């Protein structure tokens, strides 16, 4: 279960379906619930950004002839951008989400694809500034930079920002400092399994590896809790 105003991580290696899952969520939220989404494309493939835009246009989530009727805002700082732009685009998307929450008083879904690329951009900026690398070559300010982004994702009495973040896991190693630092900020983790994806089962969600702070009998009920256990 996902909490309104919470932070959810989609963890998985390359090619297990993180971006596709995010695209489906944006589409379903807009069509079934009429909700507003903000998508931040951080350091991912330009082709994927173009595909997302075209699909949103075809499905009517983005209305080019009347943009005020659109249900999603797209912000891109893709692979071809300099590291400074890639590092800041997540904060730009977050500022847009805060506008919808505070000015329009709406509940917003903030999608970030990919948090690992945000960390990677920070590492490049750190190297350019001549800082001494930390564990596994990451920047020494990794925890601080992650905190600046994550701690702004919150609810107020005007509305909420619920964040769904794709997290690339290098070499499928969850102990890598980038995914490990992200874990600390999340309310729920959804782990996408390579073995399920290899069998052609999509979305390749591994329910045994996935966790949620909401998975308590007082919230989901005794039967749901026991089944999950």
PyMOL commands that set and color helices and strands:
alter all, ss='L'
color gray80, all
select helices_A, chain A and resi 18-33+46-58+67-69+83-102+115-128+135-137+142-150+170-172+177-183+194-198+217-220+222-228
alter helices_A, ss='H'
color red, helices_A
select strands_A, chain A and resi 7-12+36-42+72-77+108-113+161-168+188-191+211-212
alter strands_A, ss='S'
color yellow, strands_A
deselect
rebuild
show_as cartoon
